[in-house]
Amino acid sequence: MIATPTTTVTILRGQGVNEFGDVIDLPTPWKTGVPASIIERSQRVHGPKDSEDRIVRIFKLRLPRDTGLQKDDRVRDSAGQIYIVDNVYQQANPFWAQDQSADLSLTS
């Protein structure tokens, strides 16, 4: 891993159906003890509808390459906070395998 790990995470994956027939996310661990770097940043977003700028909090995740993280997985850090994976990407580099990166949204 290139980034310095700041925590260890558990990747949660899986869905089920509740008693009403709605699809729900299950807290099933897919991988545990994965070293990760989670960084919170603020980003200025311009709303074209009302012409106002807003500052939103975003979270960036970096994991070792070939971790297998997928969009819509959930990530639980060592503090118990759960994030939803919004986007997964990996930088291209012909000489050095890069970390797997993801954009997160905080859920709890």
Secondary structure, 3 states (H helix, E strand, C coil): CCCCCCEEEEEECCEEECCCCCEEECCCEEEEEEEEEEEEEEEEEEECCCCEEEEEEEEEEEECCCCCCCCCCEEEECCCCEEEEEEEEECCCCCCCCCEEEEEEECC
